[in-house]
Amino acid sequence: MDTRGNTDPAEARDVAAFLAMLRELKECQGLTYRQLEQRAAEQGEVLARSTLADVLSGRRLPRPEVLSVFVRACGESSDRATAWLDARAEVAARARAAKAEPAPAGPATTEQTAPRGTVAREDAGAPATGTAPRPLPPRNALGSSSARRTAILIAAAVVLALAVTTAWMATAGDPPADPAPKPEARSRDAAVPAGWIRIRPAAAPGLCVTDGRVQDGRYTSLVAVQRPCGGVAPQRTELEPVGTDTYRIAWVHPEHGKGCLKALSGGAADGLLEPWESCGQASSFRVEPDPDPGPGSEPSGPTRQVNGGKPARYVFRADGEQCLGVRGDGTATGAEVTLQRCTGRENQTFLIGPAP
């Protein structure tokens, strides 16, 4: 039997089936959560036992980077890991499409077949509609003094209720807030430094993300690369907010002006990040602290401390499936920063701190 037994992720039609296949993959290997965590660590990855237990016992798809580390810890090859990621993307797309479908219309009611205010009649020879006509109120229903008194009392009760409600709202202050969101959904604006910053690859903290040329010459325009931080000036970098935890990466040069990074697609430039003068057409990224920073992470200035004092590292996520990452192992000077499938590896994490 191969390492995956009879598991074929492409056959998963929904989230439940996909999660069942992940559990089957684990059972085929006979590995405990601790052993999977140790295997991932041996491969230079982070796979927390608590995270894995939540995934396999839950009802939601794992994040792509968690899935990638898990299946490789289970012995799957790189090609098989790609197959799992492709299957996850298909299941996620199918789930989104099903959620967007409108609910089927229910049976018609009397209100729908006979609009309010109309009188249903059965003319001689006309087929019955199957719905009983709604009787009109007697013409003298509000004509008697008793009926008038009842109507006045009802109206007074309504006015009093509205007055009481208005007074309560004026003294009660704001309505109670919604229940606290899950940690991954909370706003993290306070964790991202404002003003001029440096973005440094976690795998090579002596380098900074700035402009440069593609090393193999396949694309001639300036794109995002990593170079020694001492050679970045006079260009400056800032994160321009466009929504909750969502930013554009902007470069400002005293001579060339401002440009925001746009992820290119198709052809030789696929995945490269090019500075565009029209920031409104540039790419937006959700900046998220890495939940499982690896050992040896070093501070990047006064950034927030997480996970027992370890400095926060950040992931730039494009659409839930793609992240920014440095090409290759993430340590080579001049390597391009590209948009790539999220894997959770070291080359997709960055340090953000104030520029000196």
C-alpha positions as CSV (number, residue, x, y, z in Angstrom):
1,M,0.0,0.0,0.0
2,D,1.3,3.5,-0.8
3,T,1.5,6.3,1.8
4,R,-2.0,7.5,1.0
5,G,-3.9,4.2,0.9
6,N,-7.1,4.7,-1.1
7,T,-7.3,8.4,-0.5
8,D,-7.8,10.5,-3.6
9,P,-8.6,14.1,-2.6
10,A,-9.9,14.9,-6.1
11,E,-13.0,12.8,-5.2
12,A,-14.0,15.0,-2.3
13,R,-17.3,16.8,-3.3
14,D,-17.7,18.9,-0.1
15,V,-16.0,20.0,3.1
16,A,-17.1,17.0,5.2
17,A,-15.8,14.5,2.6
18,F,-12.5,16.4,2.4
19,L,-12.0,16.4,6.1
20,A,-12.8,12.7,6.3
21,M,-10.0,12.1,3.7
22,L,-7.6,14.0,5.9
23,R,-8.5,11.8,8.9
24,E,-8.1,8.7,6.7
25,L,-4.7,9.9,5.6
26,K,-3.6,10.3,9.2
27,E,-5.0,6.8,10.1
28,C,-3.3,5.2,7.2
29,Q,0.0,6.5,8.5
30,G,-0.8,5.5,12.1
31,L,0.8,8.7,13.4
32,T,-0.2,10.6,16.5
33,Y,-0.5,14.4,16.7
34,R,2.8,14.6,18.5
35,Q,4.5,12.5,15.8
36,L,3.1,14.7,13.1
37,E,4.3,17.8,14.9
38,Q,7.8,16.2,15.2
39,R,7.8,15.2,11.5
40,A,6.9,18.7,10.5
41,A,9.7,20.2,12.7
42,E,12.2,17.8,11.1
43,Q,11.2,19.3,7.7
44,G,11.7,22.8,9.1
45,E,7.9,23.5,9.3
46,V,5.6,24.3,12.2
47,L,2.5,22.2,12.8
48,A,1.0,22.7,16.2
49,R,-0.8,19.7,17.7
50,S,-3.7,22.0,18.8
51,T,-4.1,23.4,15.3
52,L,-4.1,20.0,13.8
53,A,-6.6,18.6,16.3
54,D,-8.9,21.6,15.6
55,V,-8.7,20.9,11.8
56,L,-9.4,17.2,11.9
57,S,-12.2,17.5,14.4
58,G,-13.8,20.6,12.9
59,R,-16.1,21.4,10.1
60,R,-14.1,24.0,8.2
61,L,-11.4,23.6,5.6
62,P,-7.8,24.0,6.9
63,R,-5.9,27.0,5.6
64,P,-3.8,26.1,2.6
65,E,-0.4,26.4,4.4
66,V,-1.6,24.2,7.3
67,L,-2.9,21.6,4.8
68,S,0.4,21.6,2.9
69,V,2.5,21.0,6.0
70,F,0.1,18.3,7.3
71,V,0.1,16.2,4.1
72,R,3.9,16.4,3.8
73,A,4.3,15.4,7.4
74,C,2.1,12.4,6.5
75,G,4.6,11.4,3.8
76,E,3.0,12.8,0.8
77,S,5.3,14.0,-2.0
78,S,5.4,17.6,-3.3
79,D,3.2,16.6,-6.3
80,R,0.7,15.0,-4.0
81,A,0.7,18.0,-1.8
82,T,-0.1,20.1,-4.8
83,A,-3.0,17.7,-5.6
84,W,-4.4,18.2,-2.1
85,L,-4.2,22.0,-2.4
86,D,-5.9,21.8,-5.8
87,A,-8.7,19.6,-4.3
88,R,-9.1,22.0,-1.4
89,A,-9.5,25.0,-3.8
90,E,-12.2,23.1,-5.7
91,V,-14.1,22.2,-2.5
92,A,-13.8,25.8,-1.3
93,A,-15.1,27.1,-4.6
94,R,-18.0,24.6,-4.6
95,A,-18.9,25.6,-1.0
96,R,-18.9,29.3,-1.9
97,A,-21.1,28.7,-5.0
98,A,-23.6,26.7,-2.9
99,K,-23.7,29.4,-0.3
100,A,-24.4,32.0,-2.9
101,E,-27.3,30.1,-4.5
102,P,-30.7,31.7,-3.6
103,A,-33.1,29.6,-1.4
104,P,-35.9,27.9,-3.3
105,A,-39.2,29.8,-3.2
106,G,-41.8,28.3,-0.9
107,P,-45.4,27.6,-1.9
108,A,-47.6,30.6,-2.7
109,T,-49.7,32.0,0.1
110,T,-53.1,33.6,0.0
111,E,-51.3,36.9,0.3
112,Q,-49.4,36.2,-2.9
113,T,-52.4,34.9,-4.9
114,A,-54.8,37.6,-3.7
115,P,-53.0,40.9,-3.1
116,R,-54.0,42.8,0.0
117,G,-56.9,45.2,-0.6
118,T,-58.5,43.3,-3.5
119,V,-61.7,41.4,-3.3
120,A,-61.8,37.8,-4.6
121,R,-64.9,37.0,-6.7
122,E,-66.2,33.9,-8.4
123,D,-68.0,34.9,-11.6
124,A,-70.5,32.6,-13.1
125,G,-68.6,30.0,-15.2
126,A,-65.1,31.0,-13.9
127,P,-62.9,28.3,-12.4
128,A,-62.4,28.4,-8.7
129,T,-59.0,29.8,-7.7
130,G,-58.6,27.3,-4.8
131,T,-58.1,30.2,-2.2
132,A,-60.9,31.6,0.0
133,P,-61.6,35.3,-0.5
134,R,-60.7,37.5,2.4
135,P,-63.9,39.1,3.7
136,L,-64.0,42.9,3.8
137,P,-64.6,44.4,7.3
138,P,-68.2,45.5,7.9
139,R,-68.7,49.1,6.8
140,N,-69.8,50.1,10.4
141,A,-66.9,48.3,12.1
142,L,-65.5,51.6,13.3
143,G,-68.8,53.4,13.4
144,S,-69.9,52.4,16.9
145,S,-68.8,54.4,20.0
146,S,-67.4,51.1,21.5
147,A,-65.3,50.4,18.4
148,R,-64.0,54.0,18.4
149,R,-63.0,53.8,22.1
150,T,-61.1,50.5,21.4
151,A,-59.3,52.0,18.4
152,I,-58.3,55.1,20.5
153,L,-57.0,52.9,23.4
154,I,-54.9,50.8,20.9
155,A,-53.4,54.0,19.3
156,A,-52.6,55.4,22.8
157,A,-50.9,52.2,23.8
158,V,-48.8,52.2,20.6
159,V,-47.7,55.9,21.2
160,L,-46.8,55.1,24.8
161,A,-44.7,52.1,23.8
162,L,-42.8,54.2,21.3
163,A,-42.2,56.9,23.8
164,V,-40.9,54.4,26.4
165,T,-38.6,52.8,23.8
166,T,-37.2,56.1,22.7
167,A,-36.5,57.2,26.3
168,W,-34.7,53.9,27.0
169,M,-32.5,54.1,24.0
170,A,-31.6,57.7,24.9
171,T,-30.4,56.6,28.4
172,A,-29.1,53.2,27.7
173,G,-26.3,54.3,25.4
174,D,-25.1,52.1,22.6
175,P,-26.6,48.6,22.1
176,P,-24.6,45.7,23.3
177,A,-21.8,44.8,20.9
178,D,-21.8,41.6,18.9
179,P,-20.1,38.6,20.6
180,A,-16.3,38.8,20.4
181,P,-15.1,37.4,17.1
182,K,-12.7,34.5,16.9
183,P,-9.1,35.5,17.3
184,E,-8.3,35.1,13.6
185,A,-11.2,37.5,12.7
186,R,-10.3,40.3,15.1
187,S,-8.9,43.6,13.8
188,R,-5.1,43.7,14.0
189,D,-4.6,47.3,12.8
190,A,-2.7,48.1,16.1
191,A,-0.1,45.4,15.2
192,V,1.0,47.0,11.9
193,P,3.3,50.0,12.3
194,A,2.2,53.3,10.7
195,G,4.3,55.7,8.7
196,W,7.5,54.8,6.9
197,I,8.4,51.1,7.4
198,R,10.7,48.4,6.3
199,I,9.4,45.0,5.1
200,R,12.1,42.3,5.6
201,P,11.9,38.6,4.8
202,A,11.9,36.5,7.9
203,A,14.3,34.1,6.4
204,A,16.8,36.9,5.5
205,P,16.2,39.8,8.0
206,G,19.3,41.7,6.6
207,L,17.5,42.2,3.3
208,C,14.5,44.5,2.5
209,V,11.7,44.3,0.0
210,T,12.4,47.1,-2.6
211,D,12.7,47.6,-6.3
212,G,15.0,45.7,-8.6
213,R,15.3,43.6,-11.8
214,V,14.3,40.1,-12.5
215,Q,17.4,38.0,-12.3
216,D,16.9,36.0,-15.5
217,G,15.9,39.0,-17.5
218,R,12.5,37.6,-18.6
219,Y,10.8,40.9,-17.6
220,T,12.5,44.3,-18.0
221,S,10.5,46.6,-15.7
222,L,11.2,47.2,-12.1
223,V,9.6,44.7,-9.8
224,A,9.7,43.8,-6.1
225,V,12.9,42.0,-5.0
226,Q,14.9,41.6,-1.8
227,R,18.1,43.6,-1.5
228,P,20.3,44.8,1.4
229,C,18.5,47.3,3.4
230,G,21.3,49.8,3.2
231,G,20.7,50.2,-0.5
232,V,17.0,51.0,-0.4
233,A,17.2,54.8,0.2
234,P,16.0,57.3,-0.9
235,Q,12.9,55.2,-1.7
236,R,10.5,54.7,1.2
237,T,7.8,52.2,1.9
238,E,4.5,52.5,3.6
239,L,1.3,50.4,4.0
240,E,-1.7,52.3,2.7
241,P,-4.9,51.1,4.4
242,V,-7.8,50.2,2.2
243,G,-10.0,48.2,4.7
244,T,-9.9,46.3,7.9
245,D,-6.4,44.7,8.1
246,T,-6.1,45.2,4.3
247,Y,-3.4,47.4,2.7
248,R,-1.6,48.4,-0.5
249,I,2.2,48.3,-0.5
250,A,3.3,51.8,-1.6
251,W,6.7,53.0,-2.6
252,V,7.5,56.7,-2.6
253,H,10.6,58.0,-4.4
254,P,11.6,61.7,-4.3
255,E,12.1,61.7,-8.1
256,H,9.8,59.1,-9.5
257,G,6.8,59.7,-7.2
258,K,4.5,57.2,-5.6
259,G,3.8,53.7,-6.9
260,C,1.7,50.8,-5.4
261,L,2.5,47.1,-6.1
262,K,0.4,45.3,-8.5
263,A,0.5,41.5,-8.8
264,L,0.9,40.7,-12.5
265,S,-0.7,37.6,-14.1
266,G,0.0,35.7,-17.3
267,G,3.1,35.3,-19.4
268,A,6.6,35.8,-18.2
269,A,5.6,38.3,-15.6
270,D,3.1,36.0,-13.9
271,G,3.2,36.5,-10.1
272,L,5.7,39.4,-10.2
273,L,4.9,42.6,-8.3
274,E,5.3,45.8,-10.3
275,P,4.8,49.4,-9.0
276,W,1.9,51.2,-10.6
277,E,1.3,54.9,-10.5
278,S,-2.5,54.3,-10.3
279,C,-2.7,52.9,-6.8
280,G,-6.5,52.4,-7.2
281,Q,-5.6,49.6,-9.6
282,A,-2.9,48.0,-7.4
283,S,-3.3,44.8,-5.4
284,S,-4.6,44.8,-1.8
285,F,-3.3,42.4,0.8
286,R,-4.6,41.3,4.2
287,V,-1.7,41.6,6.6
288,E,-2.0,38.9,9.3
289,P,0.4,38.1,12.1
290,D,1.9,34.6,11.6
291,P,0.1,32.4,14.3
292,D,3.1,30.0,14.6
293,P,6.4,31.9,14.3
294,G,9.3,29.5,14.2
295,P,12.2,29.5,16.6
296,G,14.9,32.1,16.1
297,S,12.6,34.9,14.9
298,E,14.2,38.2,15.7
299,P,12.5,41.5,16.5
300,S,11.8,44.2,13.9
301,G,11.5,47.3,16.1
302,P,8.5,48.1,18.4
303,T,6.2,45.5,16.9
304,R,3.6,43.6,19.0
305,Q,4.8,40.6,20.9
306,V,2.8,37.4,20.5
307,N,3.2,33.7,21.5
308,G,4.9,34.1,24.8
309,G,7.2,37.0,23.9
310,K,8.2,35.9,20.4
311,P,8.2,38.8,17.9
312,A,5.3,38.9,15.5
313,R,5.9,37.9,11.9
314,Y,3.5,38.7,9.1
315,V,1.8,37.0,6.2
316,F,0.6,39.1,3.2
317,R,-2.5,37.2,2.0
318,A,-4.1,38.1,-1.3
319,D,-7.4,36.1,-1.6
320,G,-7.2,33.3,1.0
321,E,-5.4,31.0,-1.4
322,Q,-2.3,33.1,-2.4
323,C,0.4,34.8,-0.4
324,L,3.4,36.9,-1.0
325,G,6.6,35.0,-0.8
326,V,10.3,35.2,-1.8
327,R,11.3,33.0,-4.8
328,G,13.3,29.9,-3.8
329,D,14.4,29.4,-0.2
330,G,13.9,33.1,0.5
331,T,17.6,34.0,1.4
332,A,19.2,34.9,-1.9
333,T,20.0,38.6,-2.6
334,G,18.0,39.9,-5.6
335,A,15.4,37.1,-5.4
336,E,11.9,38.3,-6.6
337,V,9.0,38.7,-4.2
338,T,6.0,37.1,-5.9
339,L,2.4,36.1,-5.5
340,Q,2.3,32.3,-4.9
341,R,0.2,29.6,-3.4
342,C,0.1,29.8,0.4
343,T,2.2,27.1,2.0
344,G,3.1,28.5,5.4
345,R,6.8,28.1,4.7
346,E,9.5,30.5,6.0
347,N,9.8,32.3,2.6
348,Q,6.2,33.6,3.0
349,T,6.7,35.4,6.3
350,F,7.9,38.9,6.7
351,L,9.0,41.3,9.5
352,I,7.5,44.8,9.5
353,G,9.0,47.6,11.5
354,P,9.6,51.4,11.4
355,A,12.2,52.6,8.9
356,P,15.3,54.0,10.6
